[in-house]
Amino acid sequence: MILLFVMLTALMLISLVGAIGVLSKRNLNDVVNQVDSKRAKYAAYAGLSETLARLKTNSNWNAGLTDVQLDSDPNAKYSVEIVNNINGGLGEPTFWSVNAGAWIPVGAAWVRSVGKVGDRVEGAAGMIALAGHYRPKFDFALFARTSMTIEDSIVEPYRSDGIAVANPNVGANVGSNETGTPAIALNNSVINGDAIIGVTGDASLNSAIAAVSSTIRGSRSAADEHVTLQPFIPPFPASPDASRDLNLNGGTYNLGPGDYHDINLSNGAILNLHPQFAAPDPLGRAEVYVIHDLNVSDAGTKIRVPATQDGSLPIIIYVTGNVNISGAIEVGTFMNGAI
């Protein structure tokens, strides 16, 4: 009887250990699948980005891409399928694509980018977009829904790959949906680009674009369409805690990604945005800064991306409150490494 009891107890323990082992393996597989899915999503986004870059240089491009490896993650690949009707090459004002399952009008291209990690089906993620000749918000270096005021500043183009100074022939445009009041007010400033106001405005009027001791090196014009800015939702909120303020009056400071309250820079202060990760983090974190208010003032004050940041990873700054930049701050230059 005692021997039978001992054997039954041993069998129960073996079953329990086996069950724990199966659950642990299942949980580990679930975590791996989640990480692979996020890595695959990054790869799919990379496929969309490369497609848009190719369409920008050749609007007739329709070759697609097959199993392109990410430089930062050799196990991650993306493939792109494209149906291009941007220039009307499909022969119809609106073309029905069976593969896409969508109508594609002239002026647009249907793009599907699929990212995959290894050969795991669980690691696949797809992105679908309709690309074309639309005006995104980043056609502008600075844009305001209503009016904007720029004082003692230079607005210049920025080249994000970090290899060379931006092409001076590429405009850093400023724009507003406003038409009067003025829509754009400049004081002792230089705009290396166009000044564009709302659709019905008259850009030749000082009441629309007021430039005092300022130079607009591009043209003055009214927009051909109203610019719609979609509300953004940061991946996490700015800190409500005033202890998360950064007040830098001169000097240099390296700041890692994260949530902050107010950042105040003055008197030639230099703030280096210092990434924590050398490659896309498989847990889904990014080089993201979320700030409540950002105030930058006085000559020589800069926010810089490190020289080691070659543009392969985005550094994203969300400001949920107000942005105030004044006092000979250069906006968007590579040479001086400023905003």
TIFI-487177 format. One record per residue (C-alpha): x, y, z negated; residue in one letter. Coordinates in steps of 0.1 Angstrom, whole numbers, plus 5000, padded with zeros to 4 digits. Example, Ala and Ser with C-alpha at 12.3 -4.5 7.8 and 13.67 -1.06 7.14 Angstrom:
<rs>
512349554922A513749894929S
</rs>
This chain:
<rs>
500050005000M502850244990I504750155022L501550225043L501150565026F504850655033V504450565070M501250765074L502951065057T505951035080A503751015111L501851335099M505151515095L506351405129I503151525145S503351855126L506951915137V506051825173G503052065173A505252345159I507752275186G505152295213V503752615200L507152775197S508052675233K504652815245R505153145227N508653175241L507353105276N504653375271D507253635261V509453535291V506453565314N505653915301Q509154035305V509353895340D506154065349S507454405339K510754345357R508654245388A506654565385K509854775385Y510854595417A507454665433A507755035425Y511255025440A509754885472G507255165474L509955425468S512155285496E509255265520T508355635513L512055735518A512155545552R508855705563L510156045554K513156005578T511255805604N507455835604S507155555629N508855295607W506854975605N509454695601A508754615565G511154465540L511854105529T513353985496D515454295489V517454255457Q517554535431L521054655425D520354685387S518654335385D519954075410P517153835400N514454085409A513354125445K510754315465Y509054265498S507054535516V504354495542E503354805561I500654895587V501655235600N499155465617N500755795607I501355905643N498355725658G500555445671G497755185664L495655345692G492555415671E491455715650P490755475622T492255125625F490854815607W493654595594S492654235587V495754175566N495254495546A491454455544G491254835548A490555115573W493755305580I493155655595P495555845618V498056025595G498355735570A500155405565A498955115544W501754975522V501854675500R504954615479S505354285460V508054245433G509153905421K511653775395V513353445406G510853205421D508353235392R504753305404V504153465370E506853715377G505053865408A503454205408A501954395437G501554765444M499254905472I499355265484A498155475513L500955705523A500655995548G501056365553H499656485520Y500956755498R502156605465P502756825434K506556775438F506556975471D507157255447F510057325423A507457515402L503757515405F500957675385A497157615386R496657995380T499458245378S503158215371M505858465360T509558415366I512058655351E515858675353D516058335369S517258145400I515157865415V517257635437E516857285452P518156985433Y519656665447R518756375424S521256125436D524156315419G526456265449I526656625463A525156965460V521657005474A521257105510N520757485509P518357465539N515957265518V513657505500G512857505463A509357635468N507157795441V503357795443G500057875427S496457805434N495658165424E495258435450T495658765430G496358915396T499258845409P499458475416A503258485415I505158755396A508958775400L511259005380N515059015387N514958665402S515858465433V513658195449I515657975473N512457865490G508957975499D506358155477A502957995484I499658125469I496057995470G494257905503V492258225507T494958465495G496958725515D500558665507A501659005521S499959195493L501859295461N498659205442S499258845453A503058815451I504759085430A508559075435A510359335414V514159345420S513758995434S514558795465T512458535482I514758365507R511958165523G508558285535S505458415518R502358235528S498958095517A498557725513A496757525539D494957325512E494157345475H496657165454V495056925429T497156835399L496056515382Q496056525344P499056325332F499056085302I502556045286P503455695277P503555805241F502556135223P504856415213A505656415177S503356635155P506056645128D508056975126A511056775113S511356655148R512157005160D515457075177L516757435173N520057485191L521557835191N524657785211G526857465210G526357135227T524056845217Y523356495231N519756395229L518456045234G514955965248P512055975224G509156185210D509956535197Y508056835184H509457165196D512857215214I514257565213N517557635231L519257975232S522558165233N524257945258G523257615242A523857305263I521557005258L522756685273N519956435280L521756115269H520255795282P520155495258Q519955225285F522355165314A519754975334A515954945334P514954795301D512954465305P510754565276L509354845296G510955145280R512355425302A514455735300E511455935287V511356245266Y507956375253V508156725239I505456955224H506857295233D510057365253L511657705250N514957785269V516458135268S519558345273D522258325300A524258005302G521657795283T521357455301K519657125300I521956875317R521856515330V525156345324P527556305353A527255935349T523555955358Q523655895395D519955925402G519255545402S517355575370L514755845364P514956085335I511356205328I510456495306I506856545295Y505856865279V502456855263T502357215251G504057525266N507257575287V509057905284N512257965304I513858305305S517158485306G519258395337A518458025334I519157835366E516457595375V517357285396G521057315404T523357015406F526657215404M525857365370N523957065358G521057265345A517357205347I
</rs>
